[in-house]
Amino acid sequence: MTFRQNPLFHTLFFLALCAGLLVALLLVHLMPQQMLKPLNPLHYFPVTEQSSELQQVLLQPTDQWQLLPGSTASLGYQQSSYWYKTRLSASSTETALSVQAPFLDQVELYVLDRQLKLLHSYQLGDRQLYKLRPLPTLNFVIPLPASTEDLWLFAKVTNQGANMLPLQRSSTREMEQQEHQAVFIQSLFSGIFSCLIALSAGLYLIYRHGYFLAFSGMFFTVVLIQLEINGLLFAYVWPNSPDFNLVIEYGAVLGSLFASVFMLSFFRTTDSPNWLMWPFQLIRIFAVLLLFASPWLGGYWLKKTGVELTALTGCLMLLASFWLLHKRHAHALFLSMALLTMLTGVAVMILRSKGYLPEVVLTNSAMEVGNALAALFFVFAMLQNLYMEKNKKIAFQQQILDQQQHIQNMQQKALDLALKEHVSDLPNKQALLNRLEQLDQQRNSDFYLVMIEHQRFRQIERALGVEEANHTIIGFSKLLKRWGEQQRQTEAQYPSLFALERDSYAVLIAPTDFRSQFELLRHQLDALLKVDNLQLDLGTVYSSVHYPADCPKAVDTLDLALAAIEHADRAGDYLPYEPLYLEHNLEHIHLLSELNIALQDDLLELYVQPILDMKQQKIHAAELLIRWYHPKMGQIAPDDFIPLAEQTGMISQVTEWVLDKSLILQKQLTDAGAHLRLSMNISPLDLRNTALISRVIEAVKSTSYSSVPLQLELTETAFVDLVKDSEQALKLLERSNIRISLDDFGVGQSSLARLQGLPLGELKIDRDLLCQAVRLNDDTVLRYAVMLGKSLQLYTVIEGVETLKELEFARRLGADAVQGYLLAKPMPFATFSQWLLDFDQQGFRLS
């Protein structure tokens, strides 16, 4: 809804019309019933050295006098003085002669009889004391005695402004009435102006908008100028200080200054073009320079320049408002009305002074009426601007609220997804931990946690591929859900189903009739699973833990079930938990001892897997992966010894070994001319090791030969459990030019707000999200993950790209880089060096 359609617009417009109508009715009511009597024609003669005195002027030939046109009483801005003469008709009663220009500097009036004999002489002007006037009136008034014959009036006028002699003759009573009317009208309009100025100043104190203050200054100068033009300042404020009559000189310049500041401030927050405001910038600068130069310019040139500058400012304001009105600018309507009423009042005043309009109260007060209506419209324009700014702020705040709601929805969706295993669509391990924490808080909790694991899933996955293995997971989860729906008919709270890994699950079962429920579960799950016409035996094993019988805390049941499932793997059957399972495995102890020897004897090896930048189609980085080949035990996977190292505190030694090797490899790459960013994995426990963090920082500082700093990778699940000290360590690493990468994103439940506060440089999206997108042919979740990385200004890498279809998904979603078997498998550094040379020569090829 536009402002013109708003009820506030109609209300303000109606109030303005009512105010104008009331003022017009008031002035019509005050208009005198009889028109003022016209005077005889005026003649004028320029003052020279030979005609500076009255006697010298009387000797001038008649043909030297020029007739002043009846339509004007002004000769314009002149630095010269002028003589005026006119014939005063005979009057049987005493009358008064008024000069309707109380701002004239010096006026000498001489009344002569028909024989040019001087009868009376007066020295008037606003450069003389007010008490020296013949009559204490606003205008220059002299009494004329009754006379049976015509009289002559000679006047010498000297003025720094317009040189004029606007005469008016009437009875003394009429003169007094006009005086009272003028004072009343000026007081009325001054009061209106004062109220509007006070209102604007108050609004400035509330809202701190500059145009309110500029309006107050602009119309305060207008009030002072009007009061000086009509003689009220001299008569009532400083009657004994003629030197104070400089309001017009300085007021015109200050009015232009305030008007230009008003326009600049009023349209500053709008979409007005800059070129429209440039003239007002120039006027503001020129007005300031004029004020500084006023002591050297003198009163005449200051007044003349100020009046012309005011006229120029008014015309520019009117043109600007018309242009904005033409462009349907929302702020221009009341502004145009204000300027039109103001200029109309000035035009009526000029036409009246030229004689084109009769001199009545309405025309005599035209400038005051126009300025009052203009001030009212200016106030409406400012209130309209305030109203629109308020609406903009409300709309902006609403937009922010909508964006925050959208972000919250995305966060909630991401959290929901983070608590789901994407292939099976079952709650994941973190959801199980959350559920166990809830059960810890509930009184009289009693349940069995059953652990389910597929011994042959990894073999099936290697044989059939990831996509077929996903079909296996989906089929198994359907069997699990079907059993859960059957049990839910009799139990409201249990069972609860969870997918911990791709090959392991957990089920919470109520203790009531646990044996029969568990046997039914085994019967349904142990059957051969049929997937794409293949009968698959997953080799499923089970373990169970009873809470609270087996442990005091519900959250501990998962650890106990994991300990029991290891023995169930060996037995190939179901094993309930026994306390013996918690004892340290001798094989694990032996493995840790062997790991310590391997670190000392440098028996570990770093493999390298390249990362492809999608835009440049170049290998810009590589991930370092640790490998351990034992002479007797063969290849030992990192998943087997890294968790043990973390549990026993040996992980820091492993990290230092990887760091030393990384720096050596980086030096070799740099010497070979390959500037790649090497990325090494780091444990969250390492972040709490202050000595290790300092060692990493010092080591990186010593690599001045490399232009690409080292990168550390932390898994998303590690970020979830970060403590305050770890966050400080991350920020310290960032300040040391070490970039942090968030690995395996999409499998944990990291808070988006928390991720935003961490010093990340890269986001590596887990392969599970990519597999889900390819399997379902729906990239919604994967696209959100890429968009999240972009919104956090992170370099986004999609991991596990193994097929062309997966590569196409990554390219379409705008990922920055990809990593996976399609590009290359992890390889020893020597092999990687040759592979990198081949890639630079041949470009991207499928592996």
N, C-alpha and C positions, 0 to 999 in steps of 0.2 A: 504493500500500500504506500503510495507516494504521499508527500506532505500535503499536497493540494487536496488529496482525498481524505486527509485526516480531519476529524472534527475540530482539532485545535486550530487549524488554518482558518476555518470558517468563523470560529469564535474570535480570533484576533482581528480578522478583517472586519467583522461586524462592529467590534469595539472601536476600531480606527474610524470607521464611517460615522459612528455615533459621536465620537469625540469631535470630529471635524464639523458635524452638523451643529453640535452645541456651541462651538466657538463661533460659527457663522451666525447663528441666531443671536448670540450675545452681542456681537459686533453690530448686527442690523438693529438690535434694540437700542444700542448706544448711538446710532447714526443720527446726526442732527436733522431736523425737519427742513431747514432752509439751507440752500447752497451758499457758500461763502462768496462775498462780493468780489468780482474780478477787479484788478488794478489796470491802470493805463500802461501802454507799452514802455519797455525799458530800453534805454540806450546805454552803450558802454564805450569806454575810451581807455586805452592802456596808459598806465602811469609811467611818466618819464621824469628826468631830472628837471625839465622845464614845466612839469605839471604835477608836482608832488603836493602842492598846497591848493586849497580851495580857490583862492583868488586867482591863481594861475589857470585853473581849469575854467573858471567863468569867462576868462578872456579868449578861450579857444573858439575858433569858428564853429558854427553849428554843423557844417558839412563834415567836420572831423569825427563827429559822433556816429557810431554805427548802431543800427536798430537790432536789438536782441530778438531773435525769432520768438514768436509767442508760444511756440511748442517746447521751449527749453528755458531753464533758468540757470544753466551751468555752461561754463566755457571749457570744462574739462580740467585736467591736471596742468596747471600753469605755475611756473615759478615767478611770473610777473604779477604785479598788483594791477588792479583795474578800478577805474571810476565808473559808477553807474548813476544814471539820473532818470527820474520819472516825475510825472505831474500827478499831484494828489488832489483829487476832486474836492470841492468845497463841501463841508458837512456842518449842519446846524447843531450837532451834538459832539461831545468829546469822544474821540475814538482812540484806538491803539493800533500801532503798526508793529508787526512781528516779522522777524527774519527767521524763516523756518529752517535754520541750519545752525544749531547751537555749537557745532564743532569748528566753526570758522575761527582762525587764529586772531585776526585783528579786523575790526569793522569800525569805520568812522562814519557817523550819520549826521547830516546837516539838513535842517529844515529852513527853507527860504520862502519869502513872500514873492509876489508876482514881479516886484521890482528887484528880485535877487538880493534882497536884504536878509542877512542871517538872523533867524529867529531863535533857533535852538541847535545845539551841537552835542553829540554823545560819542564817547570812546568806549567801544564794546569789544568782545572777543573772549575766547576761552584761554587766552594768555594773560588775562587780567583777573583780579580777584572777583569772586562772585558777588561780594557785597557792594561793588562799585556799579552794578547794573542799575538802571533807573527803576526797574521793577524786578522783584525777586522771582523770576520765571525761568522755565527751562530754556525757551528760545530767547533771542534778543528782542525785547519788547520796549517800545518808547511810546509815551502818551502824545497824542496830537490834539491840540485844543480846537474848539469849534471855530470855524472860519467861514465868512460869507464869500470868500473868493478862493480860487485854486492856489495851492501851495506847490513849491518845488522841493523834491528830495534828491540830495546828492549823497552818494555813499562811496567810500573808498574801502575796498576789500583786499586783504592780504592773507593768503592761506597756502599752506604747504600741500594740501590736497586739491580737491576740485574747487575752482574759483567760481562762486555762484552768489546770487542774491535772490533767493526765493522769498518774495514778500507776500504778506497777507494782512489785510486791514479789516477790522471788525470792531464791535463795541467792546468795552472793557469787560462787560459781563460775559459775552461770548468767549472772549479770550480766557477768562477764568475757567469757564466750563471746559474749554478745550484742554486747558492745563490739567484739570482734574481728571478728565478722560484719559489723557496721555499717561499720567502717573498711574492710574488704575490699570490701564491696559498693560503697561510695561511691568507693573507689579504682578499682574496675573500671569503673564507669560514667563516672567522670571521665576515665579513660584513653580510653574509647570516644569520649566527647565531644571530647577533645583531638585525637584522630586525625581525626575528621570536620571539626573546626574548622580544623585545619592543612591538610587536603585542600582545603577550600573556599577558604581564603586562598591556597593555591598556584594553584588554578584561576582565582582573581581576577587574580593576577599574570600568568597566561598569556593569559586571554581578556578581561580588563578588563570583566566584566559586574558591575554593581552588586549584583545579588542574591547573589552569592557572598560579598561583603564584609558585606552585611546579615545573611546567615545566620550568619556567624562571630560578629558582634556579638550577635545574638539568643541563640545558644546559649552563648556565653561568659557572658552574664548569667544564663542558666538554670543553668549549672554553679555559678556563685558563689552564687546563691540557694539551691540544693540544699545546698551545703556549709555555708552559714550556718544553714539550718534544722536541719541535723543536727549542728551544733556543731563541724565540723571546722576552719573558719576560725579560730574563737576558740582552739581547742585547739592548732592546729599552726602557724598563720600569724602571728597577732598576740595571743598569750596575755597579754602585758603591756600591751595597748592596747585597753581596753574601748570607747574612743570611736570605734574603727574599725568597730564593728558597725552600719553603716548600709547594708549591702548590699541588704537587702530593700527599704528605703525608696527608694533610688535605682535598684536593679536592676529593680523592677517598672515604673518609668517608662521606663527605658532599654530594657527588653524590648519594651514597647509601641511605642516609637519605632522600634527596629530591625525589628520585625514589620511595621509599616506601610510602612517603606521597602522591605522585602523584597517585599511584595505589589505596591507600585507599580512597582518595578524588574522584578519577575518577569513582569508582564503588560504591560509598556510596549511590547514589540515584537509583541504579539498584537492580534487584532481584538476585544478585550474592550470592552464599552460603557463610556463615560466615567463614567456615573452609578454604576457598580459600584466605581469607584476613589475617588469623592469622599469617602466616610466615612474612608478611610485617609489622605486628605489632611488631613482635619480632625483625626484622631487624631495625626498627626505634628505638626501645629501646636500642638495642645493639650499634647502631651508636652514640646515644647520650652519652651512658656510655663511649664509646671509645674516644669521644672528651674530656670528662671530665678527662679521665685517660691519655691523650696524654702527659702531662708534665712528667709523670713517665715512660711511655713506651719507649720514645726515638724515633728518626726518623726512624730507621730501622724497628722496630716492628710495628710502626704506619703505615708505607708505606706498609709493607708486609700484615698486617691484613686488611688494607683498600682495597688493590687490590683484595685480596681473597673475601672480603665482596662484592665488586663491581661485581666480577664474579658470585658470588652466587645470588646476587640480579637480575642480568641480566637473568640468567638461570631460576629463579623463575618467573620473569615477562613473559618470553617466554613460559614457561610451562602453566602459568595461561591463557595467551592469546590463546594458542592452545586448552586448555580445554574449554574455553568459545566459541571459534570458532567451536569446535566439537559440542557443545550444541546449535549452531546456534544463539549465543548471538549477538544482534545487534551492540554492542559496540566493538567487538573483531577484526573486519577485519583490520581496519587501524592500530590498536595497534599491531597486529601480523606482519604486513608489516613493521612497524617502527622498531620493535625489530629485525626482520630478517635482515633488511638492516644494522642496527647498528652492530650486531654480525658478519655479513658477512664482513664488513669493518675491524673489529678486527681480524677475522680469516685470511683475506688476509694479513694484516700487520704481523701477527705471522708467516705465511708461507713464506713471503718474508724475514723476519729476520732469519728464519731457513735455507734459501737458496733454498727452494722448488720452489719459484717463482722468476723471474728476477727482478732486481732492476731498475725499470723504474718509470716515473712520476706517472703512473696510480696505480702501486702497492705501491709506496712510499706514495701516498696520499689516499690510500684505506680507512684508518680510518676516514679521513676528509670527503670523499665522502659519506661513510656509515652513519656518524653522521649527515651530512647535509640532506640526504634523510630521515633519521630517524626523524630528527626534523620536516621536512615537513609533514611526515605521522602522527607524533604526533599532529601537528596543525590540520590536517584534522580530526583526531580522536576526538579532543576536539571540533571542529566545528560541527562534526556529533553529538556528545553528546549534545551540546547546541541546535542543531536543533531538536533532539528527545525530549529534555526536554521542548522545546517550544511547540512541538506538544502535549506532555502530558498535559502541562498547558492548551492549547487550548481545548483539549478533556475534561479535568477536568472542565474547565469553561463552556463548552458546556453541560456537564452533570449537572452542577449546574443550568444552565439556563433551561434545560429540567425539572429538578426536581421542580424548581420554577414555571415553566409553569404548571406542573402537579398539584402542590399545589394550584396555582391560579385557575386552572380549577375546582379542588375539592372545593375550597372556593366559587367559583361562583356557582357551582352546589348546594353546601350547602345553599348559600344565596337564590338561586332560590327556593330550597325546603322550606327554612324558610319563604318565602313569599307565600307559597301555603298551603292550607288546604288539608291534604293528602287524606282524604276520598272523598271529593267532587271535588277535583282538581280545586278549585277556589282560587283566591287570598285571603289571610287571612286578619286579622284585621290590621296588620302592613302595608300591602300593601295598605289598604284603607287610613291609616294615611299618608303614603307617597304621595298618590294621592291627598289628601286634601291639603297637604303642597304645592304641585305643583300648584293646582288651586288658592291657596292664592297668588302665585307669578304672575299669569296670570291676565292680565287686562280684565275687562268686563266678568268675570266668572259668570255664572248663571246656577244653577242646583237645582234639588230636591234630597235630600237624603232620600230614603225610607228604613225604618227598618222593617225587617220581622222576626217573632219569632214563633216557634211552642210551643204551650202551653202543648201539650200532648206528646212531644217527650220523656221526661224522663220516663213517664209511659210506653210508648211503648218499650223503651230500657230495662227497668226492666222486662217487661213481655216477650219479645222475645229474649233478650240477645243482647250483643254488636254487634255480627256479623250480625244479622238480622237488627238491628238498622242502621248499616252501609249501608245495602242495601236500606233502606229508604232514607238515606242521598243522596246516589248516584241517586236514582230515582228522588228525588226532584230537585237535581242540574241539571239533564237532562232537566226537565221541565223549569227551570230557564234559562238554556243556549238556549233552543229552542226559548223561548220568546225573549231573547237577540239577537239571529240571525235574527229574524223577524224585530226587531226594527232597527237593524244596516243597513238595506237596505235603510232607509231614513235619518239616522243620523250617521255621521262619528265619532263623538267624544263620544257620549253616545249611549246606556247605558254601565255602568261598573258594573260588578257583583262581590260580595265579600262574603266570608263565615267567619263570626266573631267567632262563636262557633259552636258546633255540632247542636244546635237548633236555631241559629239566623243567619240572612243574612242581607246584605245591598246592595242597588241598587242606582246608580246615574242615574237620568233621566233628559233629557233636558227639559227646561220649555215649549218648543213649544208643544202645544197640550198635556200637562201633564195629564190632566184628562182622556183622551181617552186611553193613553198608560197605565196608572195605572189601569184603569178598565179592560183592556185586561189582564194585569198581574194578577190581582186578580181572574179573571175568569178562567185562566189556572191553577193557583196554588191552588185555593180553591176546585177544584174537588177532589174526593176521590182518594187517591194514591193507586195503586194496586202493592203490593210487594209479590211475591211468593203466588199468588192466594188469598191474603188477601187484603181486602179493608180497608185502614187506613185513619182515619180522624185525621190529625195532629193538628187541632185547631189553624190554622194560624191567627195571628193578625198583624196589620200594624201600622206604624207611619211614619210621613214625616216631613221634615224640609226644608224650602226654603231659599237658599242663593242667594243673600245677604239680602233678605227681613227680615229674622228672626234673623240674627246674623251678626256681622261685620267681622268675620273671618270664613273661610271655615273649619278650623280644629275644630271649636266649634260645627259644625253641628252634629257630632257623639254624643257628650255629650247631646245635646238637644234631639236627636232622642231617646237615651237611657232613658232620663227622660220621654219622651212621651210614650214610649212603655210600661213602668210600668203601666200607666193608661189605655193603650190599653189592657193590660192583664186583668185588672179588668172589662173593658167594653166588652172584647171578640170581638172586632171589630177594625176598622180602626179609628185612631185619629190623626189629624194633630197637630203639635206642638202649644202649648199655653204658654205664659210666666208664667202662674200660676204653671206649672209643675216644675219649678225650685225651688219653695219654699220648705223648709225643711218639710219632712213628719213627722207628729206627732208620727207615729208609730216608725220611726227611732229614734226620740228623746227619746221616752219611752224605746226603746230597749237599747240605750246607757246608760240610767240611770240604767236599770236593770243590765247591764254588770258591771258597777261600783260597784253596791251592791254585785254582784256575786264574784268579785275580793276581796272585803273586807271581805266577809263572807266565802270565800274559797268554793264556790259552783261549781267551774269548776272541771273538771277531766281530767287526762291524760290517753289516751289509748296507747297501745303498739302494734306495728306490727313487727314481726320478719323479718330478712333478712338472706337468706341462702347463704353461701359461696359454690360455685359450685365445687371447687376443693377438699375442705376438707369435704364437705357435713356436715357442722356444722353451727349452728347459731352463727354468729360472731358479729352481730350488730342488732339494733332495732330502728325503727323510733317512736318518740313520737308525738302523734296527740291529739290536744286539743278537748274536748267535753263539751257541755253545755246543761244540761237538766233543763229546767225551770219548776217550780212546776205548773204554769198555762198555759204557752205557749208551753210546751212540749219540744221535742228535737229541738234545734236551731243549724243549720248547721254552721260550721266555715265560709263558703262562705257568710253567711248573716251578721255576726257581725264583722269579721276581717276587711273587707273593711271599715266599719263604724269606727272601732277603728283607722284605718290608717288615715282616713279623719279628725278625731277629735283630734289626738295626743295621744289617749289612748293606742296605740299599745305598747309603751314602758312599761307600767304597765303590759300588758298581757305577754310580753316577760320576764319580771323579775319574774312574777309568775311561768311561765313555767321553767325558769332557776332554781328557788329554788326547785321546785318539781323534776326536773331532777336530781339534786344533791342528793336528798333524795333517789330516786329510784336507782341511781348508787351505793350509799352506801349499800343499802339493797342487791343489786345483788352481790356486792363484798363480803359482809359478807356470802352470800350463796354459794360462790365459783364460781360464774358465772362472767367472765370477758368479758363483752360485751361493744361494742362502742354504746353509746346512741346518737341519732341524733335528734336535735330539729330544727324546722323551725324558721327563723328570717326574719323580714321585712327589705326591703332596707332602710326604714326610720330609723331603729334602728342603721344603720351604721353611720348616721350623728349625733347620740347622743353620745358625747364623754364620758359623765358620765356613760352611760349604757355599753359602750364598756369596760371601766375600771372596772366596776362591774363584767362583765363576766370574764375578765382576772383574777381578784383577786379571784373570786369564783373557777375557775378551778385550780389555784395554790394551793388552800387549800385542794384539793382532792388528797392528797398524798397517800391515801389508794387505789386508783385505778391506775392500770398500763395502762389503755386504756383511752386516752383523749377524751373529749367531741367533738362532730362534729356539725357544724352549716350548715343548708341547706338554699340556696337561689335559687329562681326559675330563669330559663333562661331569662325570660322577665325582671326580676329585674336587671340582669347583664347588659342588654342592656342600661339601664338608669343610670348606675353608674356614679357618679360624682367623681372628683379627691379626695375629702375628704373620700368618701366611699372606694375607692381603697386603700388609706393609712390605713384605719381602717382594711381592710382585711389583708394587709401585717403585721400589728401589731398583729392581732389575730394569724396569721401563726407563727410568731416568738414566740408566747406564747404557742406553741404546741397545738393549736386548729385548727382542720382540717376543711376546707371549702368544701362543696359539691354543685355541680351545679345540681339543681333539674329540672324536667320536660324538659330535653333537647330534642329538636326536634320540639317544638311548637313555639319557638320564632325565632329571626333572629340575634343571637349573632355573632359577627365577630370572625372568627377563629383566626386571628392575635391578637385580643384583649384578647380572652380566654387564648392564650399562655402566655400572659404577666401577668395574674392574678394568685394569689397563690392558685390554686385549688388542692385538693387531691382526689376528687371523682367525677364521672360523672354518674348521674342517668337519664337514657333514658326514655322518656315519653311513656306511653302505646300506644299512637296513632301510633307511628312508628311500634310497635309490631303488632298492629291490622292490619295495612296496609300490613305488610309482610305476615301475615297469610292469610288475605283475598285474596291478589293477588298471593299468593304462590311465592313471589319474595322478597328476603331478601336484595336487593341491598342497599336501603337506610339505613336499620337497620345495615347492615354490615359496611357501611361507618361510621355510628355513633360509632359502637364498635371500628373500626380501628382508628377513630379519638381519642377516649379515650386512646387507647393503645399507639398511637404515642405521645400523650401528657403526657404519663406515669401516667395516672389516673386510679384509681380503678373504674371499670365499673359495674354498677348495672342496670338491666332492670326491670322497674316497671310494675305493673298491670298484672302479669302472672296469668291467671285464668284457663287455659286449659293445658292438656298434650301436645297438638300440639304447643302451645306457649312456653312451657317449653323446648320442643325439639329444637325449633328455637334458644332459648337463649343458650342452651348447644352447638349446632353446631357452632354458631358464636363466641364462646369462651368468653362469658361474665363472669366476675369474680363472680357476685352474682345476685340473683333474689329476687323479692319482689312481693307479690300479694295474692289474695284470694285462689289460689291453695295451697299455703303454710299455710296461716292462715289469718283471718280477724283481724282488730284491736280489741283489747280486753283490759279490765281493767288489772291493774298491778297484782292483786291477781290471776286472771285467767291466766295471762301470766306466772307467776312463776310456777304454776302447769303444764301448757302446756310445759314449758321449761324442767321440770323434765321428763315428758312423752316422749318428743322428744329425750332427752339424752338416755333414756332406749330403745326406740323402733325405733329410727331413723326417716328418712323422710317418711311421709305418706300424703295422699291427704286429704284436708279439703273440 
